Amino acid sequence: MNTRPPHIPRPDRRLPCSAKVLAGTLACLALAGCKQPPSISVVGAYFPDWLFCAIAGVLLTFLVRAVLLRTQRTAWLRPWVLSYPLLALVFSLLSWLVFF
């Protein structure tokens, strides 16, 4: 009769080589930075790009609200406290992807 407990292999705690390469690549990309600051010159003053994207998101949200009010479909976006800010966020991020 065998009284030894069965051998249970322990998982290797080291990261595989591909994970190390991926982590190193991501670190290099994150630390690379930008060539120029992300800003736009308007009449000599520099404004950050995200500011224009946020304004575009809010304006597009107002446009969607006006269309929904005209077609009497505002009930589609209930609760309004969550839906309109999230809609503005989505439009802001989409404008960032399209224009920058």
Secondary structure, DSSP 8 states (H G I E B T S, - for coil): ---S---------S--HHHHHHHHHHHHHHHH--SS-SEEEETTEEEEHHHHHHHHHHHHHHHHHHHHHHTT-GGGG-SHHHHHHHHHHHHHHHHHHHH-
